Amino acid sequence: MNRAGPLLSSTVAQTQHSCTIDAGLRLTLSPAEFIDSDHERIRSTAEQIAGAIPDPTGKARALYRVVRDQVRYDPYIDYTDTESYRASSVLAKGHGYCVGKASLYAALCRASGIPARLGLADVKNHLATQRLRDAVGTDLFAYHGYVEIMPGDATAKRWIKVTPTFNESLCRKLGVPPLEFSGEDDALLQPFDASGRAFMSYVVQHGTFFDVPAKFLVAEMSRLYPKLCRPGGLRGNMEDESRGAGGHPTRA
């Protein structure tokens, strides 16, 4: 008696392995509660930006540019409100912080047929004004949000890391080159400022997620940064502050 069960032919085994890979990728193409790629406005925006672009890499680049530059980076959002982490809400508001912008980019990629998932990491020397630095109280910014996408051949299973956090106009005012994305190579955070000085770095990786762990982030951000995380948000505009600082970045 063969207790191991029937042997599979190589063809059947390969087919089952292919189905397993496809199932994993299908998950990263599926809508979620906060990465709500099935939201009508998310879908229509993705179509408007990338619908006419034939290749996934080109779609990824175009979507990145829009999220980076047309959704203003705002570190003074209400971290206690879970809507700050929902892609469709960030799109509607036109501003958000790193996790909210990452959620939006992931949703637009999924709506365009590109597998995408959220990544979280702790970073040092995060781009900041003096006001933000005072509110954070440290040079370590926990749970920075980025995105992993797979615009290329799915069988290669090559994930590309990208963060659309800092809009170009803010970078220019703070003396940091905007982060460019080819759609083919990782684009995380600028390691150097415009003067060539060492700048931001990733120090702890917390992994990747199908959806934004919003309730966890609400609790953690409130615990780590009580001065920053006030109901209703702090209110302010980082670009206005950067003008007052004479265009010189500080590190949070």
C-alpha positions in Angstrom: 0.0 0.0 0.0 1.4 3.4 -1.0 0.8 5.6 2.1 2.3 8.6 0.3 -0.6 8.6 -2.2 -0.4 8.5 -6.0 2.7 9.9 -7.7 2.1 13.0 -9.8 3.4 13.3 -13.3 5.9 16.2 -13.8 3.2 17.9 -15.9 0.6 17.8 -13.2 3.1 18.8 -10.5 4.2 21.8 -12.6 0.6 22.8 -13.2 -0.2 22.7 -9.5 2.9 24.8 -8.7 1.8 27.3 -11.3 -1.6 27.5 -9.7 -0.1 28.1 -6.3 2.0 31.0 -7.7 -1.0 32.5 -9.5 -3.1 32.3 -6.3 -0.5 34.3 -4.3 -0.3 36.9 -7.0 -4.1 37.1 -7.3 -4.2 38.1 -3.7 -2.0 41.1 -4.4 -4.3 42.1 -7.2 -7.4 41.9 -5.0 -9.1 44.9 -3.3 -8.9 45.2 0.4 -10.5 47.4 3.1 -7.9 50.1 3.0 -6.2 49.4 -0.3 -9.6 49.6 -1.8 -8.7 49.1 -5.5 -12.3 48.4 -6.3 -13.5 51.9 -5.3 -15.1 53.6 -8.3 -12.8 56.7 -8.1 -9.7 54.6 -7.7 -10.6 52.6 -10.8 -11.5 55.6 -12.9 -8.3 57.4 -11.8 -6.2 54.4 -12.7 -7.8 54.2 -16.1 -7.4 57.9 -16.7 -3.7 57.8 -15.9 -2.6 54.5 -17.2 -5.4 53.0 -19.3 -3.8 53.9 -22.6 -0.3 52.8 -21.6 0.3 49.3 -23.0 3.0 48.0 -20.8 2.9 47.4 -17.0 6.2 49.1 -16.4 5.0 52.3 -18.1 1.8 52.1 -16.1 3.8 51.8 -12.9 5.9 54.9 -13.7 2.9 57.0 -14.7 1.0 56.1 -11.5 4.0 56.8 -9.4 4.5 60.3 -10.8 0.8 61.2 -10.1 0.8 59.9 -6.5 4.2 61.4 -5.8 3.5 64.9 -7.1 -0.3 65.4 -7.2 -1.0 64.1 -3.7 0.9 66.4 -1.3 2.9 64.9 1.5 1.3 65.9 4.7 2.8 64.6 8.0 0.2 66.6 10.1 -2.8 64.3 9.2 -4.9 62.7 11.9 -3.1 59.5 12.6 -5.9 58.4 14.9 -8.4 58.4 12.0 -8.4 55.1 10.0 -9.5 57.1 6.9 -6.0 58.5 6.8 -4.9 55.0 5.7 -7.6 54.4 3.1 -6.5 54.8 -0.5 -9.8 56.3 -1.8 -9.9 58.8 1.1 -6.3 59.9 0.5 -7.2 60.4 -3.2 -10.2 62.4 -2.4 -8.3 64.7 0.1 -5.3 65.2 -2.2 -2.8 64.9 0.6 -1.5 62.2 3.0 1.5 60.9 4.8 3.7 58.0 3.7 1.5 55.1 4.5 -1.6 56.8 3.1 0.2 57.6 -0.1 1.6 54.0 -0.3 -1.9 52.7 0.2 -3.1 54.9 -2.7 -0.3 53.8 -5.0 -0.8 50.1 -4.3 -4.6 50.5 -5.0 -4.0 52.3 -8.3 -1.5 49.6 -9.3 -3.9 46.8 -8.4 -6.7 48.5 -10.3 -4.3 48.6 -13.3 -3.5 44.9 -13.1 -0.1 45.2 -11.4 0.4 43.1 -8.2 1.1 45.4 -5.3 1.5 45.1 -1.5 2.4 47.4 1.3 5.8 47.5 3.1 6.6 49.0 6.4 10.0 50.0 7.7 11.7 52.2 10.3 13.9 55.0 8.7 16.5 57.4 10.0 17.0 61.0 8.9 13.5 61.2 7.6 12.9 64.4 5.5 11.5 67.0 8.0 11.1 70.6 9.0 12.0 71.8 12.5 8.4 71.8 13.5 8.0 68.1 12.4 11.2 67.2 14.1 10.0 68.8 17.4 6.7 66.9 17.1 8.4 63.5 16.4 11.2 64.0 18.9 13.7 61.6 17.3 15.6 60.9 14.1 14.0 57.5 13.9 10.6 57.5 12.1 8.8 54.2 12.7 6.5 52.4 10.2 7.4 54.3 7.1 5.2 53.1 4.3 6.4 52.0 0.9 5.1 49.6 -1.9 6.3 46.5 -3.5 5.1 45.9 -7.1 5.6 43.3 -9.7 5.2 45.0 -13.1 7.3 42.4 -15.0 7.1 38.7 -15.7 5.1 37.1 -12.9 7.0 33.8 -13.3 10.2 35.6 -12.2 8.5 36.8 -9.0 10.7 39.9 -8.8 9.2 42.5 -6.5 10.3 46.1 -6.9 10.3 48.5 -3.9 9.1 52.0 -4.4 8.0 54.9 -2.2 6.0 57.8 -3.7 6.1 59.8 -0.4 7.7 63.2 -1.1 6.3 65.4 -3.8 8.7 67.2 -6.1 7.8 70.7 -5.0 8.5 69.8 -1.4 11.9 68.2 -2.3 13.0 71.3 -4.2 12.2 73.6 -1.3 14.1 71.4 1.1 17.1 71.0 -1.1 16.7 67.3 -1.8 16.3 65.8 -5.4 13.0 64.2 -6.0 13.1 60.4 -6.0 12.8 59.1 -9.6 11.4 55.7 -10.5 12.2 53.8 -13.6 9.6 51.1 -13.1 12.3 48.5 -13.3 14.6 49.1 -10.2 14.0 49.9 -6.5 13.3 53.5 -5.6 13.1 53.8 -1.8 14.4 57.0 -0.2 17.1 59.4 -1.2 20.4 58.2 0.4 22.0 61.7 -0.2 20.7 65.3 -0.2 21.4 67.7 -3.0 24.8 68.5 -1.5 25.9 64.8 -1.5 25.7 64.5 2.2 24.5 61.1 3.7 20.7 61.3 4.2 17.9 58.8 4.8 18.4 55.1 5.4 16.2 52.1 6.2 17.2 50.5 9.6 14.4 48.0 10.4 12.1 46.1 8.0 8.7 45.1 9.3 7.6 43.1 6.3 5.0 43.3 3.6 1.2 43.3 4.0 -1.8 42.6 1.8 -3.6 45.5 3.4 -2.8 48.4 5.7 -2.8 47.3 9.4 -4.6 50.5 10.2 -5.7 49.8 13.8 -2.2 48.7 14.7 -0.7 51.8 13.2 -3.1 54.1 15.0 -2.1 52.5 18.3 1.6 52.4 17.5 1.9 55.9 16.2 0.0 57.3 19.2 2.3 55.4 21.5 5.5 56.4 19.8 4.7 60.0 18.9 2.0 61.4 21.3 2.8 65.0 20.3 2.3 64.3 16.7 -0.8 62.1 16.9 -3.6 64.3 18.1 -7.2 63.7 17.2 -8.0 66.1 14.3 -4.3 66.3 13.3 -1.8 69.1 14.1 -2.7 71.2 11.1 0.0 72.8 9.0 1.7 72.8 5.7 5.2 71.4 5.4 6.0 73.3 2.2 5.1 76.6 3.9 7.4 75.7 6.8 10.2 74.8 4.4 10.0 78.3 2.8 10.3 79.8 6.3 13.4 77.6 6.9 15.1 78.9 3.9 15.0 75.6 2.0 17.4 73.7 4.3 16.2 70.2 5.4 16.5 69.0 8.9 16.3 65.4 10.0 13.5 64.0 12.0 
